[in-house]
Every structure is written in structure tokens, then in C-alpha cells.
Amino acid sequence: MTRPAKIYDRAYFERWYRDPRYAVVGEGVRARRVQLAVSVTEYLLERPLRTVLDVGCGEGAWQPLLRAARPAVRYLGVDSSVYAIERYGKSRNLRLGSLATLHRMKLRGPFDLIVCSDVLHYVATDEMRRGLKTIASLLGGVAFLELYTSEDDTEGDGEGLQNRSPALYRRALRAAGLIHLGMHCYAGRMLADQLITFERAER
């Protein structure tokens, strides 16, 4: 029997993002992730952050935090949740799409920062690989790619979680041309030549 498709409706976001019994990422944690991603991006680009693409953005929770830190930033969020797009599409600049359809969306890159947080370990392996290559092709600065592997203890929504090995992810990231900087941050080909040895997490 085929499992019914997961529905990212209002009830889903209320449970996993706002209900204190289930939510595992509070505003403080999210704000620190935003601060980390912005700081690494600006350090390597040597200028203020200008453009952000958030893939699998949900309700676009990064948008107000980014705007608070960098009021002039241009943010675009992409998500498959019809609910999220209907509720926040206009106010937070969200578009209907997914990691699987990203390559067909004709987005105008490069983007200084691309965020794909808590998404890659919920999609099929082929979609994950293709999505990483599309992200790399749109990347002009740093990608914040938060993901969990079979070696990590996870909390929260376990439905559809893909329990992949670290080695599989490393191969997919290298195949996409993404260079690990540490702390979920990756550089693309446009920054590859300027990275010094210990700005890379592994060589």
C-alpha cells in the first residue's frame, strides 16, 4: 500500500514549529543560524549580503530575521506548501516549488546565500542529488545546507526521514561541486579559488 503524501498544511506548521510539546527549533536557535550564515557569507564575499534564496523555506521564517539584520536584502523563498504560499507568499516573497522542481523555475542567480535547512534528509536520493547540483549552479557565495545523517540523533518529525550515511552525502556534495566550510556552510565554484587551506573543512 502506498503511503499518503505528506501534507504541509497549517496544522503541520502549528505542531512542528509552534507547539512547545513538539517544536525543536525555537526563535533563538533560528536567529543564531541566520547570524552564522550571514556572517560566513559576508566574510567570504567581503561585502554585505544582498540576495538570498531559501529552498524548502516553509513559512519563510528566515525572511523577517534576515530583513532585521540586513534591511536591504532581497529574499526569495521556495516551498511546496500551498498553505505557506497562500499565507506568506506576498508578505515574504515565497513561490510555489520544491527541491525537485528548482531546476525548472528559471531563477535568476547567482545568489549570495542559498539556504536549504532541514530539507535534504526528507527527499528521495535522486531528488537530493539533482537539487544540490541546481543549488550549486545558482550559488555565488555560501550555501547553508543543514542536514542529518544515519550517525546523528534526531528529534522532531520522523515521517519520511531518509536515514543516509555521511559518506553518501559527502559524495553528493562533491559531485555538485560544493566545498564544505564547516557548520553546515558550503562554498561553490565561484569562491573555490579564493579559499585558503584552513577555510575548508576537509581537503
C-alpha positions in Angstrom: 0.0 0.0 0.0 1.3 3.4 -1.0 1.8 5.8 1.9 -0.3 9.0 1.5 1.7 12.1 0.6 2.8 14.3 3.5 0.7 17.5 3.8 2.4 20.7 4.9 -0.7 22.5 6.0 -1.4 24.9 8.8 -1.8 22.1 11.3 1.7 20.7 10.3 3.4 24.1 11.0 1.5 24.7 14.2 2.6 21.3 15.5 6.3 21.2 14.5 7.1 24.9 14.6 4.9 26.4 17.3 3.7 23.8 19.7 6.2 23.6 22.6 5.5 19.9 23.0 6.9 19.1 19.5 8.8 22.1 18.2 12.6 21.6 18.4 13.8 24.8 16.8 12.9 28.0 18.7 13.4 31.5 17.5 16.7 31.8 19.4 18.1 28.8 17.6 16.9 30.0 14.2 18.3 33.5 14.8 21.7 32.1 15.6 21.6 30.0 12.4 20.7 33.2 10.4 23.6 35.0 12.1 26.0 32.2 11.3 25.0 32.0 7.6 25.1 35.8 7.1 28.5 36.1 8.9 30.2 33.4 6.8 28.8 34.7 3.6 29.9 38.3 4.2 33.3 37.1 5.4 34.0 35.3 2.2 32.3 37.9 -0.2 33.9 40.8 1.7 30.7 42.9 1.4 27.2 43.0 2.9 24.7 40.3 2.0 22.4 41.3 -0.9 20.5 38.2 -2.2 19.1 35.1 -0.5 17.4 32.0 -1.9 15.7 29.8 0.7 14.8 26.3 -0.7 12.2 24.4 1.3 11.5 27.6 3.2 8.2 26.6 4.8 6.6 29.7 6.1 9.7 31.8 5.2 10.7 32.1 8.9 14.2 33.2 7.9 12.9 36.2 6.0 12.0 38.6 8.9 15.2 37.6 10.7 17.3 38.4 7.6 15.4 41.6 7.0 16.0 42.7 10.6 19.8 42.1 10.2 20.1 43.4 6.6 17.1 45.6 5.7 18.1 45.9 2.0 18.4 42.1 1.4 16.4 40.6 -1.4 14.9 37.3 -0.2 13.1 34.7 -2.3 11.6 31.6 -0.7 10.6 28.4 -2.5 8.3 25.8 -0.9 5.8 23.1 -1.9 3.3 24.0 0.8 0.2 25.6 -0.8 -0.8 26.8 2.7 2.6 28.6 3.3 2.5 30.3 -0.1 -1.2 31.4 0.3 -0.5 32.8 3.8 3.0 34.3 3.4 3.7 34.4 -0.4 3.1 38.2 -0.8 4.5 39.4 2.5 7.6 37.3 2.5 8.2 36.7 -1.3 7.6 33.0 -1.4 7.0 31.0 -4.5 5.5 27.5 -5.0 8.1 25.0 -5.9 10.5 22.4 -4.4 14.0 21.0 -4.5 12.7 18.7 -7.2 11.4 21.5 -9.4 14.1 24.1 -8.7 16.0 23.4 -11.9 12.8 24.3 -13.9 12.0 27.6 -12.1 14.3 29.8 -14.2 15.6 31.7 -11.2 18.0 34.5 -11.8 21.2 33.8 -9.9 23.7 33.9 -8.6 22.6 34.3 -5.0 24.9 35.4 -2.3 23.4 33.0 0.2 21.3 29.8 -0.5 19.5 28.2 2.4 18.3 24.7 2.4 17.6 23.9 6.1 16.1 20.6 7.3 15.1 19.5 3.8 17.7 17.3 2.2 17.1 14.4 4.5 13.4 14.3 3.7 13.6 13.9 -0.1 14.5 10.9 -2.3 18.2 10.4 -3.1 17.8 11.3 -6.8 16.0 14.5 -5.9 18.7 15.3 -3.3 21.5 14.9 -5.8 19.7 16.9 -8.5 18.8 19.6 -6.1 22.3 20.0 -4.8 23.6 20.5 -8.4 20.9 23.1 -9.1 21.8 24.9 -5.8 25.5 24.9 -6.8 24.6 26.3 -10.3 22.8 29.2 -8.6 25.3 29.9 -5.9 27.6 33.0 -5.9 28.5 32.9 -2.2 27.7 30.4 0.6 25.1 27.7 0.9 23.7 26.8 4.4 22.7 23.2 4.0 21.5 21.8 7.3 21.2 18.0 7.1 21.2 15.0 9.3 22.7 11.5 8.7 22.4 8.0 10.0 25.0 8.8 12.6 23.1 11.7 14.1 20.4 11.6 16.8 17.4 13.5 15.6 14.3 14.9 17.2 11.0 16.1 15.7 9.3 14.9 12.6 10.4 11.4 11.7 7.9 10.8 8.9 9.8 10.4 5.6 13.2 10.8 7.2 15.9 9.4 4.9 18.5 7.6 7.0 21.5 8.1 4.8 25.2 7.7 5.6 27.6 10.6 5.9 29.6 9.1 3.0 26.6 9.2 0.7 26.1 12.9 1.4 29.8 13.7 1.0 29.8 12.1 -2.4 26.7 14.0 -3.5 28.1 17.3 -2.2 31.4 16.8 -4.0 29.6 15.8 -7.2 27.7 19.0 -7.1 30.9 21.0 -6.7 30.2 22.2 -3.2 33.1 22.7 -0.8 32.5 22.1 2.9 33.5 25.0 5.1 32.1 23.5 8.4 29.0 24.2 10.4 26.6 23.4 7.6 28.2 26.0 5.3 29.4 25.3 1.8 31.1 27.4 -0.9 30.6 26.9 -4.7 32.8 27.1 -7.7 32.7 31.0 -7.7 34.6 31.1 -4.4 36.7 28.0 -4.8 39.9 29.7 -5.9 40.0 32.2 -3.1 39.6 29.8 -0.2 42.8 29.2 1.8 43.6 25.7 3.2 42.0 26.0 6.6 38.9 27.8 5.4 38.0 24.3 4.1 36.7 21.7 6.5 38.4 19.0 4.5 40.9 18.8 1.7 
